[in-house]
């Protein structure tokens, strides 16, 4: 199992980005959360099987139609044990 924290910058608020991420999490069996940050970026905290995390992050980099991902900073962090994925 693997856990990552991702900070996404660009046009990622007000374009359905969090819902897009949540749908991707469901498809890839990922648990954790996604939330808007006060500086206009989005934070994703995700954990799951390493291969699932890889595919999930690839999808997140694309974003929904009206989004634009300029920065995508991924950090490995200690596993936590979330029970689901939620939008904060």
PDB file of N, CA, C and O in Angstrom:
ATOM      1  N   UNK A   1       0.842  -1.187   0.000  1.00  0.00           N
ATOM      2  CA  UNK A   1       0.000   0.000   0.000  1.00  0.00           C
ATOM      3  C   UNK A   1       0.886   1.248   0.000  1.00  0.00           C
ATOM      4  O   UNK A   1       1.986   1.258   0.551  1.00  0.00           O
ATOM      5  N   UNK A   2       0.375   2.274  -0.625  1.00  0.00           N
ATOM      6  CA  UNK A   2       1.134   3.507  -0.784  1.00  0.00           C
ATOM      7  C   UNK A   2       0.213   4.694  -0.496  1.00  0.00           C
ATOM      8  O   UNK A   2      -0.991   4.641  -0.747  1.00  0.00           O
ATOM      9  N   UNK A   3       0.803   5.759   0.033  1.00  0.00           N
ATOM     10  CA  UNK A   3       0.058   6.996   0.275  1.00  0.00           C
ATOM     11  C   UNK A   3       0.853   8.166  -0.281  1.00  0.00           C
ATOM     12  O   UNK A   3       2.069   8.250  -0.108  1.00  0.00           O
ATOM     13  N   UNK A   4       0.137   9.076  -0.958  1.00  0.00           N
ATOM     14  CA  UNK A   4       0.775  10.267  -1.510  1.00  0.00           C
ATOM     15  C   UNK A   4      -0.043  11.498  -1.179  1.00  0.00           C
ATOM     16  O   UNK A   4      -1.261  11.432  -1.014  1.00  0.00           O
ATOM     17  N   UNK A   5       0.647  12.619  -1.085  1.00  0.00           N
ATOM     18  CA  UNK A   5      -0.006  13.922  -0.995  1.00  0.00           C
ATOM     19  C   UNK A   5       0.373  14.669  -2.265  1.00  0.00           C
ATOM     20  O   UNK A   5       1.544  14.726  -2.640  1.00  0.00           O
ATOM     21  N   UNK A   6      -0.631  15.242  -2.923  1.00  0.00           N
ATOM     22  CA  UNK A   6      -0.429  15.939  -4.187  1.00  0.00           C
ATOM     23  C   UNK A   6      -0.966  17.358  -4.043  1.00  0.00           C
ATOM     24  O   UNK A   6      -2.070  17.567  -3.540  1.00  0.00           O
ATOM     25  N   UNK A   7      -0.181  18.322  -4.486  1.00  0.00           N
ATOM     26  CA  UNK A   7      -0.630  19.715  -4.545  1.00  0.00           C
ATOM     27  C   UNK A   7      -0.706  20.072  -6.025  1.00  0.00           C
ATOM     28  O   UNK A   7       0.285  20.002  -6.752  1.00  0.00           O
ATOM     29  N   UNK A   8      -1.908  20.457  -6.452  1.00  0.00           N
ATOM     30  CA  UNK A   8      -2.171  20.730  -7.859  1.00  0.00           C
ATOM     31  C   UNK A   8      -2.440  22.217  -8.039  1.00  0.00           C
ATOM     32  O   UNK A   8      -3.301  22.783  -7.366  1.00  0.00           O
ATOM     33  N   UNK A   9      -1.710  22.842  -8.940  1.00  0.00           N
ATOM     34  CA  UNK A   9      -1.893  24.257  -9.233  1.00  0.00           C
ATOM     35  C   UNK A   9      -2.345  24.472 -10.658  1.00  0.00           C
ATOM     36  O   UNK A   9      -2.138  23.619 -11.521  1.00  0.00           O
ATOM     37  N   UNK A  10      -2.964  25.615 -10.903  1.00  0.00           N
ATOM     38  CA  UNK A  10      -3.478  25.952 -12.224  1.00  0.00           C
ATOM     39  C   UNK A  10      -4.923  26.400 -12.104  1.00  0.00           C
ATOM     40  O   UNK A  10      -5.309  27.002 -11.102  1.00  0.00           O
ATOM     41  N   UNK A  11      -5.718  26.112 -13.115  1.00  0.00           N
ATOM     42  CA  UNK A  11      -7.154  26.396 -13.041  1.00  0.00           C
ATOM     43  C   UNK A  11      -7.819  25.128 -12.534  1.00  0.00           C
ATOM     44  O   UNK A  11      -8.278  24.297 -13.318  1.00  0.00           O
ATOM     45  N   UNK A  12      -7.866  24.985 -11.210  1.00  0.00           N
ATOM     46  CA  UNK A  12      -8.351  23.751 -10.596  1.00  0.00           C
ATOM     47  C   UNK A  12      -9.462  23.980  -9.574  1.00  0.00           C
ATOM     48  O   UNK A  12      -9.926  23.028  -8.945  1.00  0.00           O
ATOM     49  N   UNK A  13      -9.890  25.214  -9.403  1.00  0.00           N
ATOM     50  CA  UNK A  13     -11.034  25.494  -8.540  1.00  0.00           C
ATOM     51  C   UNK A  13     -12.143  26.101  -9.384  1.00  0.00           C
ATOM     52  O   UNK A  13     -11.892  26.925 -10.263  1.00  0.00           O
ATOM     53  N   UNK A  14     -13.381  25.680  -9.103  1.00  0.00           N
ATOM     54  CA  UNK A  14     -14.525  26.188  -9.838  1.00  0.00           C
ATOM     55  C   UNK A  14     -14.737  25.530 -11.192  1.00  0.00           C
ATOM     56  O   UNK A  14     -15.511  26.030 -12.008  1.00  0.00           O
ATOM     57  N   UNK A  15     -14.060  24.417 -11.439  1.00  0.00           N
ATOM     58  CA  UNK A  15     -14.174  23.729 -12.737  1.00  0.00           C
ATOM     59  C   UNK A  15     -14.526  22.244 -12.570  1.00  0.00           C
ATOM     60  O   UNK A  15     -14.419  21.477 -13.528  1.00  0.00           O
ATOM     61  N   UNK A  16     -14.941  21.834 -11.373  1.00  0.00           N
ATOM     62  CA  UNK A  16     -15.297  20.439 -11.126  1.00  0.00           C
ATOM     63  C   UNK A  16     -14.118  19.524 -10.874  1.00  0.00           C
ATOM     64  O   UNK A  16     -14.249  18.304 -10.976  1.00  0.00           O
ATOM     65  N   UNK A  17     -12.970  20.090 -10.548  1.00  0.00           N
ATOM     66  CA  UNK A  17     -11.767  19.288 -10.376  1.00  0.00           C
ATOM     67  C   UNK A  17     -11.894  18.299  -9.220  1.00  0.00           C
ATOM     68  O   UNK A  17     -11.514  17.136  -9.362  1.00  0.00           O
ATOM     69  N   UNK A  18     -12.420  18.740  -8.081  1.00  0.00           N
ATOM     70  CA  UNK A  18     -12.541  17.836  -6.928  1.00  0.00           C
ATOM     71  C   UNK A  18     -13.458  16.655  -7.244  1.00  0.00           C
ATOM     72  O   UNK A  18     -13.173  15.528  -6.840  1.00  0.00           O
ATOM     73  N   UNK A  19     -14.550  16.902  -7.957  1.00  0.00           N
ATOM     74  CA  UNK A  19     -15.481  15.821  -8.311  1.00  0.00           C
ATOM     75  C   UNK A  19     -14.834  14.864  -9.309  1.00  0.00           C
ATOM     76  O   UNK A  19     -15.044  13.653  -9.246  1.00  0.00           O
ATOM     77  N   UNK A  20     -14.054  15.412 -10.222  1.00  0.00           N
ATOM     78  CA  UNK A  20     -13.307  14.603 -11.180  1.00  0.00           C
ATOM     79  C   UNK A  20     -12.337  13.672 -10.440  1.00  0.00           C
ATOM     80  O   UNK A  20     -12.241  12.486 -10.757  1.00  0.00           O
ATOM     81  N   UNK A  21     -11.625  14.220  -9.455  1.00  0.00           N
ATOM     82  CA  UNK A  21     -10.678  13.441  -8.659  1.00  0.00           C
ATOM     83  C   UNK A  21     -11.410  12.361  -7.869  1.00  0.00           C
ATOM     84  O   UNK A  21     -10.951  11.220  -7.807  1.00  0.00           O
ATOM     85  N   UNK A  22     -12.545  12.711  -7.266  1.00  0.00           N
ATOM     86  CA  UNK A  22     -13.316  11.743  -6.483  1.00  0.00           C
ATOM     87  C   UNK A  22     -13.812  10.592  -7.359  1.00  0.00           C
ATOM     88  O   UNK A  22     -13.796   9.438  -6.930  1.00  0.00           O
ATOM     89  N   UNK A  23     -14.249  10.893  -8.572  1.00  0.00           N
ATOM     90  CA  UNK A  23     -14.685   9.836  -9.486  1.00  0.00           C
ATOM     91  C   UNK A  23     -13.513   8.927  -9.862  1.00  0.00           C
ATOM     92  O   UNK A  23     -13.662   7.708  -9.937  1.00  0.00           O
ATOM     93  N   UNK A  24     -12.346   9.534 -10.098  1.00  0.00           N
ATOM     94  CA  UNK A  24     -11.155   8.745 -10.400  1.00  0.00           C
ATOM     95  C   UNK A  24     -10.749   7.860  -9.230  1.00  0.00           C
ATOM     96  O   UNK A  24     -10.307   6.727  -9.423  1.00  0.00           O
ATOM     97  N   UNK A  25     -10.899   8.382  -8.022  1.00  0.00           N
ATOM     98  CA  UNK A  25     -10.574   7.595  -6.829  1.00  0.00           C
ATOM     99  C   UNK A  25     -11.471   6.366  -6.753  1.00  0.00           C
ATOM    100  O   UNK A  25     -11.009   5.272  -6.427  1.00  0.00           O
ATOM    101  N   UNK A  26     -12.741   6.547  -7.051  1.00  0.00           N
ATOM    102  CA  UNK A  26     -13.682   5.422  -7.022  1.00  0.00           C
ATOM    103  C   UNK A  26     -13.293   4.374  -8.069  1.00  0.00           C
ATOM    104  O   UNK A  26     -13.317   3.176  -7.786  1.00  0.00           O
ATOM    105  N   UNK A  27     -12.937   4.818  -9.263  1.00  0.00           N
ATOM    106  CA  UNK A  27     -12.560   3.901 -10.341  1.00  0.00           C
ATOM    107  C   UNK A  27     -11.303   3.100 -10.012  1.00  0.00           C
ATOM    108  O   UNK A  27     -11.177   1.940 -10.404  1.00  0.00           O
ATOM    109  N   UNK A  28     -10.367   3.730  -9.283  1.00  0.00           N
ATOM    110  CA  UNK A  28      -9.076   3.097  -9.015  1.00  0.00           C
ATOM    111  C   UNK A  28      -8.942   2.559  -7.588  1.00  0.00           C
ATOM    112  O   UNK A  28      -7.844   2.209  -7.157  1.00  0.00           O
ATOM    113  N   UNK A  29     -10.069   2.491  -6.850  1.00  0.00           N
ATOM    114  CA  UNK A  29     -10.066   1.949  -5.475  1.00  0.00           C
ATOM    115  C   UNK A  29      -9.115   2.709  -4.563  1.00  0.00           C
ATOM    116  O   UNK A  29      -8.349   2.105  -3.812  1.00  0.00           O
ATOM    117  N   UNK A  30      -9.165   4.041  -4.630  1.00  0.00           N
ATOM    118  CA  UNK A  30      -8.302   4.903  -3.833  1.00  0.00           C
ATOM    119  C   UNK A  30      -9.106   5.461  -2.664  1.00  0.00           C
ATOM    120  O   UNK A  30     -10.285   5.785  -2.807  1.00  0.00           O
ATOM    121  N   UNK A  31      -8.465   5.570  -1.519  1.00  0.00           N
ATOM    122  CA  UNK A  31      -9.087   6.167  -0.335  1.00  0.00           C
ATOM    123  C   UNK A  31      -8.310   7.413   0.050  1.00  0.00           C
ATOM    124  O   UNK A  31      -7.128   7.537  -0.272  1.00  0.00           O
ATOM    125  N   UNK A  32      -8.975   8.345   0.746  1.00  0.00           N
ATOM    126  CA  UNK A  32      -8.341   9.585   1.174  1.00  0.00           C
ATOM    127  C   UNK A  32      -9.281  10.746   1.004  1.00  0.00           C
ATOM    128  O   UNK A  32     -10.466  10.639   1.318  1.00  0.00           O
ATOM    129  N   UNK A  33      -8.763  11.869   0.506  1.00  0.00           N
ATOM    130  CA  UNK A  33      -9.617  13.048   0.321  1.00  0.00           C
ATOM    131  C   UNK A  33      -9.020  14.005  -0.694  1.00  0.00           C
ATOM    132  O   UNK A  33      -7.850  13.903  -1.060  1.00  0.00           O
ATOM    133  N   UNK A  34      -9.853  14.941  -1.140  1.00  0.00           N
ATOM    134  CA  UNK A  34      -9.431  16.055  -1.982  1.00  0.00           C
ATOM    135  C   UNK A  34     -10.068  17.305  -1.411  1.00  0.00           C
ATOM    136  O   UNK A  34     -11.221  17.282  -0.982  1.00  0.00           O
ATOM    137  N   UNK A  35      -9.312  18.408  -1.404  1.00  0.00           N
ATOM    138  CA  UNK A  35      -9.860  19.656  -0.885  1.00  0.00           C
ATOM    139  C   UNK A  35      -9.225  20.851  -1.575  1.00  0.00           C
ATOM    140  O   UNK A  35      -8.082  20.799  -2.030  1.00  0.00           O
ATOM    141  N   UNK A  36     -10.003  21.938  -1.642  1.00  0.00           N
ATOM    142  CA  UNK A  36      -9.473  23.205  -2.131  1.00  0.00           C
ATOM    143  C   UNK A  36      -8.595  23.818  -1.060  1.00  0.00           C
ATOM    144  O   UNK A  36      -8.873  23.679   0.131  1.00  0.00           O
ATOM    145  N   UNK A  37      -7.535  24.496  -1.478  1.00  0.00           N
ATOM    146  CA  UNK A  37      -6.688  25.261  -0.568  1.00  0.00           C
ATOM    147  C   UNK A  37      -6.999  26.748  -0.749  1.00  0.00           C
ATOM    148  O   UNK A  37      -7.465  27.163  -1.810  1.00  0.00           O
ATOM    149  N   UNK A  38      -6.745  27.528   0.264  1.00  0.00           N
ATOM    150  CA  UNK A  38      -7.092  28.953   0.229  1.00  0.00           C
ATOM    151  C   UNK A  38      -6.298  29.740  -0.809  1.00  0.00           C
ATOM    152  O   UNK A  38      -6.695  30.845  -1.176  1.00  0.00           O
ATOM    153  N   UNK A  39      -5.189  29.191  -1.283  1.00  0.00           N
ATOM    154  CA  UNK A  39      -4.363  29.901  -2.277  1.00  0.00           C
ATOM    155  C   UNK A  39      -4.741  29.565  -3.721  1.00  0.00           C
ATOM    156  O   UNK A  39      -4.039  29.970  -4.648  1.00  0.00           O
ATOM    157  N   UNK A  40      -5.846  28.827  -3.928  1.00  0.00           N
ATOM    158  CA  UNK A  40      -6.302  28.498  -5.272  1.00  0.00           C
ATOM    159  C   UNK A  40      -5.844  27.150  -5.781  1.00  0.00           C
ATOM    160  O   UNK A  40      -6.256  26.725  -6.860  1.00  0.00           O
ATOM    161  N   UNK A  41      -4.998  26.468  -5.023  1.00  0.00           N
ATOM    162  CA  UNK A  41      -4.554  25.135  -5.404  1.00  0.00           C
ATOM    163  C   UNK A  41      -5.498  24.084  -4.810  1.00  0.00           C
ATOM    164  O   UNK A  41      -6.398  24.410  -4.036  1.00  0.00           O
ATOM    165  N   UNK A  42      -5.281  22.830  -5.182  1.00  0.00           N
ATOM    166  CA  UNK A  42      -6.055  21.708  -4.660  1.00  0.00           C
ATOM    167  C   UNK A  42      -5.083  20.710  -4.051  1.00  0.00           C
ATOM    168  O   UNK A  42      -4.013  20.455  -4.604  1.00  0.00           O
ATOM    169  N   UNK A  43      -5.464  20.145  -2.904  1.00  0.00           N
ATOM    170  CA  UNK A  43      -4.667  19.112  -2.236  1.00  0.00           C
ATOM    171  C   UNK A  43      -5.388  17.776  -2.383  1.00  0.00           C
ATOM    172  O   UNK A  43      -6.597  17.679  -2.168  1.00  0.00           O
ATOM    173  N   UNK A  44      -4.633  16.757  -2.748  1.00  0.00           N
ATOM    174  CA  UNK A  44      -5.142  15.386  -2.816  1.00  0.00           C
ATOM    175  C   UNK A  44      -4.312  14.546  -1.853  1.00  0.00           C
ATOM    176  O   UNK A  44      -3.083  14.550  -1.920  1.00  0.00           O
ATOM    177  N   UNK A  45      -4.980  13.831  -0.964  1.00  0.00           N
ATOM    178  CA  UNK A  45      -4.318  12.884  -0.064  1.00  0.00           C
ATOM    179  C   UNK A  45      -4.897  11.522  -0.425  1.00  0.00           C
ATOM    180  O   UNK A  45      -6.077  11.269  -0.184  1.00  0.00           O
ATOM    181  N   UNK A  46      -4.083  10.648  -0.995  1.00  0.00           N
ATOM    182  CA  UNK A  46      -4.602   9.401  -1.557  1.00  0.00           C
ATOM    183  C   UNK A  46      -3.744   8.218  -1.157  1.00  0.00           C
ATOM    184  O   UNK A  46      -2.520   8.312  -1.071  1.00  0.00           O
ATOM    185  N   UNK A  47      -4.423   7.090  -0.911  1.00  0.00           N
ATOM    186  CA  UNK A  47      -3.697   5.865  -0.608  1.00  0.00           C
ATOM    187  C   UNK A  47      -4.395   4.676  -1.257  1.00  0.00           C
ATOM    188  O   UNK A  47      -5.615   4.655  -1.423  1.00  0.00           O
ATOM    189  N   UNK A  48      -3.589   3.700  -1.613  1.00  0.00           N
ATOM    190  CA  UNK A  48      -4.094   2.484  -2.247  1.00  0.00           C
ATOM    191  C   UNK A  48      -2.925   1.656  -2.750  1.00  0.00           C
ATOM    192  O   UNK A  48      -1.770   1.932  -2.423  1.00  0.00           O
ATOM    193  N   UNK A  49      -3.228   0.649  -3.540  1.00  0.00           N
ATOM    194  CA  UNK A  49      -2.183  -0.177  -4.139  1.00  0.00           C
ATOM    195  C   UNK A  49      -1.313   0.699  -5.044  1.00  0.00           C
ATOM    196  O   UNK A  49      -1.831   1.603  -5.701  1.00  0.00           O
ATOM    197  N   UNK A  50      -0.028   0.452  -5.089  1.00  0.00           N
ATOM    198  CA  UNK A  50       0.915   1.281  -5.850  1.00  0.00           C
ATOM    199  C   UNK A  50       0.496   1.457  -7.309  1.00  0.00           C
ATOM    200  O   UNK A  50       0.539   2.569  -7.836  1.00  0.00           O
ATOM    201  N   UNK A  51       0.094   0.375  -7.960  1.00  0.00           N
ATOM    202  CA  UNK A  51      -0.305   0.465  -9.365  1.00  0.00           C
ATOM    203  C   UNK A  51      -1.562   1.322  -9.523  1.00  0.00           C
ATOM    204  O   UNK A  51      -1.671   2.104 -10.467  1.00  0.00           O
ATOM    205  N   UNK A  52      -2.503   1.172  -8.599  1.00  0.00           N
ATOM    206  CA  UNK A  52      -3.727   1.981  -8.637  1.00  0.00           C
ATOM    207  C   UNK A  52      -3.413   3.460  -8.427  1.00  0.00           C
ATOM    208  O   UNK A  52      -3.995   4.319  -9.089  1.00  0.00           O
ATOM    209  N   UNK A  53      -2.500   3.756  -7.512  1.00  0.00           N
ATOM    210  CA  UNK A  53      -2.079   5.143  -7.278  1.00  0.00           C
ATOM    211  C   UNK A  53      -1.484   5.716  -8.562  1.00  0.00           C
ATOM    212  O   UNK A  53      -1.787   6.849  -8.934  1.00  0.00           O
ATOM    213  N   UNK A  54      -0.649   4.949  -9.230  1.00  0.00           N
ATOM    214  CA  UNK A  54      -0.013   5.407 -10.469  1.00  0.00           C
ATOM    215  C   UNK A  54      -1.055   5.789 -11.522  1.00  0.00           C
ATOM    216  O   UNK A  54      -0.963   6.861 -12.122  1.00  0.00           O
ATOM    217  N   UNK A  55      -2.032   4.931 -11.748  1.00  0.00           N
ATOM    218  CA  UNK A  55      -3.073   5.210 -12.752  1.00  0.00           C
ATOM    219  C   UNK A  55      -3.962   6.368 -12.321  1.00  0.00           C
ATOM    220  O   UNK A  55      -4.354   7.196 -13.143  1.00  0.00           O
ATOM    221  N   UNK A  56      -4.277   6.425 -11.039  1.00  0.00           N
ATOM    222  CA  UNK A  56      -5.087   7.513 -10.493  1.00  0.00           C
ATOM    223  C   UNK A  56      -4.398   8.863 -10.705  1.00  0.00           C
ATOM    224  O   UNK A  56      -5.034   9.823 -11.140  1.00  0.00           O
ATOM    225  N   UNK A  57      -3.106   8.938 -10.400  1.00  0.00           N
ATOM    226  CA  UNK A  57      -2.376  10.194 -10.565  1.00  0.00           C
ATOM    227  C   UNK A  57      -2.292  10.598 -12.035  1.00  0.00           C
ATOM    228  O   UNK A  57      -2.374  11.784 -12.355  1.00  0.00           O
ATOM    229  N   UNK A  58      -2.131   9.637 -12.919  1.00  0.00           N
ATOM    230  CA  UNK A  58      -2.115   9.948 -14.356  1.00  0.00           C
ATOM    231  C   UNK A  58      -3.425  10.586 -14.778  1.00  0.00           C
ATOM    232  O   UNK A  58      -3.421  11.543 -15.552  1.00  0.00           O
ATOM    233  N   UNK A  59      -4.542  10.077 -14.288  1.00  0.00           N
ATOM    234  CA  UNK A  59      -5.851  10.656 -14.595  1.00  0.00           C
ATOM    235  C   UNK A  59      -5.988  12.056 -13.992  1.00  0.00           C
ATOM    236  O   UNK A  59      -6.506  12.967 -14.639  1.00  0.00           O
ATOM    237  N   UNK A  60      -5.526  12.221 -12.764  1.00  0.00           N
ATOM    238  CA  UNK A  60      -5.644  13.522 -12.085  1.00  0.00           C
ATOM    239  C   UNK A  60      -4.863  14.612 -12.820  1.00  0.00           C
ATOM    240  O   UNK A  60      -5.296  15.764 -12.854  1.00  0.00           O
ATOM    241  N   UNK A  61      -3.733  14.265 -13.401  1.00  0.00           N
ATOM    242  CA  UNK A  61      -2.924  15.245 -14.140  1.00  0.00           C
ATOM    243  C   UNK A  61      -3.674  15.819 -15.327  1.00  0.00           C
ATOM    244  O   UNK A  61      -3.428  16.959 -15.721  1.00  0.00           O
ATOM    245  N   UNK A  62      -4.589  15.045 -15.903  1.00  0.00           N
ATOM    246  CA  UNK A  62      -5.372  15.508 -17.047  1.00  0.00           C
ATOM    247  C   UNK A  62      -6.446  16.488 -16.615  1.00  0.00           C
ATOM    248  O   UNK A  62      -6.625  17.523 -17.256  1.00  0.00           O
ATOM    249  N   UNK A  63      -7.164  16.188 -15.544  1.00  0.00           N
ATOM    250  CA  UNK A  63      -8.233  17.044 -15.055  1.00  0.00           C
ATOM    251  C   UNK A  63      -9.436  17.065 -15.979  1.00  0.00           C
ATOM    252  O   UNK A  63      -9.371  16.551 -17.096  1.00  0.00           O
ATOM    253  N   UNK A  64     -10.542  17.659 -15.520  1.00  0.00           N
ATOM    254  CA  UNK A  64     -11.742  17.769 -16.353  1.00  0.00           C
ATOM    255  C   UNK A  64     -11.547  18.800 -17.466  1.00  0.00           C
ATOM    256  O   UNK A  64     -10.552  19.524 -17.485  1.00  0.00           O
ATOM    257  N   UNK A  65     -12.487  18.855 -18.373  1.00  0.00           N
ATOM    258  CA  UNK A  65     -12.372  19.680 -19.585  1.00  0.00           C
ATOM    259  C   UNK A  65     -11.973  21.134 -19.359  1.00  0.00           C
ATOM    260  O   UNK A  65     -11.107  21.639 -20.074  1.00  0.00           O
ATOM    261  N   UNK A  66     -12.565  21.815 -18.403  1.00  0.00           N
ATOM    262  CA  UNK A  66     -12.318  23.250 -18.243  1.00  0.00           C
ATOM    263  C   UNK A  66     -11.182  23.562 -17.276  1.00  0.00           C
ATOM    264  O   UNK A  66     -10.927  24.727 -16.971  1.00  0.00           O
ATOM    265  N   UNK A  67     -10.503  22.534 -16.796  1.00  0.00           N
ATOM    266  CA  UNK A  67      -9.378  22.761 -15.884  1.00  0.00           C
ATOM    267  C   UNK A  67      -8.082  22.911 -16.681  1.00  0.00           C
ATOM    268  O   UNK A  67      -8.018  22.628 -17.878  1.00  0.00           O
ATOM    269  N   UNK A  68      -7.054  23.367 -15.966  1.00  0.00           N
ATOM    270  CA  UNK A  68      -5.714  23.433 -16.537  1.00  0.00           C
ATOM    271  C   UNK A  68      -4.737  23.140 -15.397  1.00  0.00           C
ATOM    272  O   UNK A  68      -4.668  23.899 -14.430  1.00  0.00           O
ATOM    273  N   UNK A  69      -4.002  22.069 -15.504  1.00  0.00           N
ATOM    274  CA  UNK A  69      -3.036  21.701 -14.474  1.00  0.00           C
ATOM    275  C   UNK A  69      -1.675  22.248 -14.878  1.00  0.00           C
ATOM    276  O   UNK A  69      -1.097  21.828 -15.880  1.00  0.00           O
ATOM    277  N   UNK A  70      -1.166  23.197 -14.082  1.00  0.00           N
ATOM    278  CA  UNK A  70       0.147  23.799 -14.335  1.00  0.00           C
ATOM    279  C   UNK A  70       1.245  23.152 -13.489  1.00  0.00           C
ATOM    280  O   UNK A  70       2.366  22.952 -13.958  1.00  0.00           O
ATOM    281  N   UNK A  71       0.913  22.830 -12.245  1.00  0.00           N
ATOM    282  CA  UNK A  71       1.887  22.184 -11.359  1.00  0.00           C
ATOM    283  C   UNK A  71       1.230  20.982 -10.700  1.00  0.00           C
ATOM    284  O   UNK A  71       0.035  20.989 -10.407  1.00  0.00           O
ATOM    285  N   UNK A  72       2.034  19.949 -10.474  1.00  0.00           N
ATOM    286  CA  UNK A  72       1.530  18.694  -9.912  1.00  0.00           C
ATOM    287  C   UNK A  72       2.648  18.118  -9.055  1.00  0.00           C
ATOM    288  O   UNK A  72       3.485  17.361  -9.546  1.00  0.00           O
ATOM    289  N   UNK A  73       2.662  18.474  -7.781  1.00  0.00           N
ATOM    290  CA  UNK A  73       3.746  18.096  -6.874  1.00  0.00           C
ATOM    291  C   UNK A  73       3.326  16.913  -6.016  1.00  0.00           C
ATOM    292  O   UNK A  73       2.386  17.021  -5.228  1.00  0.00           O
ATOM    293  N   UNK A  74       4.009  15.791  -6.161  1.00  0.00           N
ATOM    294  CA  UNK A  74       3.659  14.553  -5.466  1.00  0.00           C
ATOM    295  C   UNK A  74       4.705  14.250  -4.402  1.00  0.00           C
ATOM    296  O   UNK A  74       5.906  14.297  -4.668  1.00  0.00           O
ATOM    297  N   UNK A  75       4.238  13.939  -3.191  1.00  0.00           N
ATOM    298  CA  UNK A  75       5.123  13.544  -2.093  1.00  0.00           C
ATOM    299  C   UNK A  75       4.627  12.230  -1.505  1.00  0.00           C
ATOM    300  O   UNK A  75       3.433  12.078  -1.247  1.00  0.00           O
ATOM    301  N   UNK A  76       5.528  11.286  -1.293  1.00  0.00           N
ATOM    302  CA  UNK A  76       5.180  10.061  -0.571  1.00  0.00           C
ATOM    303  C   UNK A  76       5.111  10.389   0.912  1.00  0.00           C
ATOM    304  O   UNK A  76       5.992  11.063   1.445  1.00  0.00           O
ATOM    305  N   UNK A  77       4.076   9.918   1.572  1.00  0.00           N
ATOM    306  CA  UNK A  77       3.923  10.142   3.008  1.00  0.00           C
ATOM    307  C   UNK A  77       3.515   8.823   3.665  1.00  0.00           C
ATOM    308  O   UNK A  77       3.078   7.904   2.972  1.00  0.00           O
ATOM    309  N   UNK A  78       3.651   8.715   4.993  1.00  0.00           N
ATOM    310  CA  UNK A  78       3.321   7.454   5.679  1.00  0.00           C
ATOM    311  C   UNK A  78       1.852   7.051   5.495  1.00  0.00           C
ATOM    312  O   UNK A  78       0.959   7.897   5.469  1.00  0.00           O
ATOM    313  N   UNK A  79       1.629   5.757   5.371  1.00  0.00           N
ATOM    314  CA  UNK A  79       0.284   5.212   5.215  1.00  0.00           C
ATOM    315  C   UNK A  79      -0.559   5.558   6.439  1.00  0.00           C
ATOM    316  O   UNK A  79      -0.058   5.561   7.563  1.00  0.00           O
ATOM    317  N   UNK A  80      -1.845   5.849   6.215  1.00  0.00           N
ATOM    318  CA  UNK A  80      -2.740   6.249   7.300  1.00  0.00           C
ATOM    319  C   UNK A  80      -3.839   5.223   7.559  1.00  0.00           C
ATOM    320  O   UNK A  80      -4.068   4.847   8.708  1.00  0.00           O
ATOM    321  N   UNK A  81      -4.524   4.764   6.508  1.00  0.00           N
ATOM    322  CA  UNK A  81      -5.614   3.802   6.676  1.00  0.00           C
ATOM    323  C   UNK A  81      -6.988   4.439   6.563  1.00  0.00           C
ATOM    324  O   UNK A  81      -7.871   4.143   7.368  1.00  0.00           O
ATOM    325  N   UNK A  82      -7.186   5.308   5.576  1.00  0.00           N
ATOM    326  CA  UNK A  82      -8.501   5.909   5.350  1.00  0.00           C
ATOM    327  C   UNK A  82      -9.527   4.823   5.058  1.00  0.00           C
ATOM    328  O   UNK A  82      -9.183   3.756   4.550  1.00  0.00           O
ATOM    329  N   UNK A  83     -10.796   5.099   5.384  1.00  0.00           N
ATOM    330  CA  UNK A  83     -11.844   4.105   5.128  1.00  0.00           C
ATOM    331  C   UNK A  83     -12.650   4.400   3.863  1.00  0.00           C
ATOM    332  O   UNK A  83     -13.459   3.575   3.439  1.00  0.00           O
ATOM    333  N   UNK A  84     -12.433   5.579   3.253  1.00  0.00           N
ATOM    334  CA  UNK A  84     -13.158   5.950   2.026  1.00  0.00           C
ATOM    335  C   UNK A  84     -12.470   7.147   1.412  1.00  0.00           C
ATOM    336  O   UNK A  84     -11.479   7.643   1.947  1.00  0.00           O
ATOM    337  N   UNK A  85     -12.996   7.617   0.281  1.00  0.00           N
ATOM    338  CA  UNK A  85     -12.501   8.832  -0.335  1.00  0.00           C
ATOM    339  C   UNK A  85     -13.587   9.888  -0.219  1.00  0.00           C
ATOM    340  O   UNK A  85     -14.751   9.618  -0.515  1.00  0.00           O
ATOM    341  N   UNK A  86     -13.212  11.102   0.215  1.00  0.00           N
ATOM    342  CA  UNK A  86     -14.225  12.142   0.362  1.00  0.00           C
ATOM    343  C   UNK A  86     -13.734  13.477  -0.181  1.00  0.00           C
ATOM    344  O   UNK A  86     -12.536  13.737  -0.291  1.00  0.00           O
ATOM    345  N   UNK A  87     -14.704  14.299  -0.512  1.00  0.00           N
ATOM    346  CA  UNK A  87     -14.446  15.670  -0.926  1.00  0.00           C
ATOM    347  C   UNK A  87     -14.621  16.545   0.297  1.00  0.00           C
ATOM    348  O   UNK A  87     -15.678  16.533   0.928  1.00  0.00           O
ATOM    349  N   UNK A  88     -13.589  17.306   0.637  1.00  0.00           N
ATOM    350  CA  UNK A  88     -13.688  18.204   1.794  1.00  0.00           C
ATOM    351  C   UNK A  88     -14.041  19.592   1.323  1.00  0.00           C
ATOM    352  O   UNK A  88     -14.174  20.505   2.137  1.00  0.00           O
TER     353      UNK A  88
END
